[in-house]
Amino acid sequence: MPATNVSYMTWVLVAAMLFSGSDIVSGQCQGSIQDLKICVPYVQKKGPKIPPSQACCDAIKGVDILCVCHHLPPDIGELISIEKVVFVLQVCREPLAPGTKCGSKNIKALLS
C-alpha cells in the first residue's frame, strides 16, 4: 500500500476515534480538529521522527492542543506515536508542559 494511502487510512482511523464516543473532541476543543490531518504523516507509529511541515505547524497553532490531549481516547496510541506528537509540538514551538497527560501518556516521562 503506498505511503499516502497509509497516511489517509491512519487519518480516517484517528478521526473516527476523535469524533466518536462520549467525549467528542471536536465539540470540546477550540479550533478545527480536521485541520490536523495534515500532521498525520509526522505522528504515525511507523517510520522515523521527521520535522513537520510549516502547514502542519500552522494547523497546530489553530487548535487547542492541550484540550485535544485531555480528550484523546486511551487507545489512540495504537494509531499514532505520542512520542512523535511531543516531538512535532516541540518543533512547531507549541510544546506541552512536563506533567501534561496526552492520551494515556505522561509528557514528563516522554521528555526524560
Secondary structure, DSSP 4 states (H G I P E B T S, - for coil): --HHHHHHHHHHHHHHHHHSSSS-HHHHSSS-GGGGGGGHHHHBSSS---PPPHHHHHHHHTS-HHHHHHH--GGGGGTB-HHHHHHHHHHTT-PPPTT-EETTEEHHHHH-
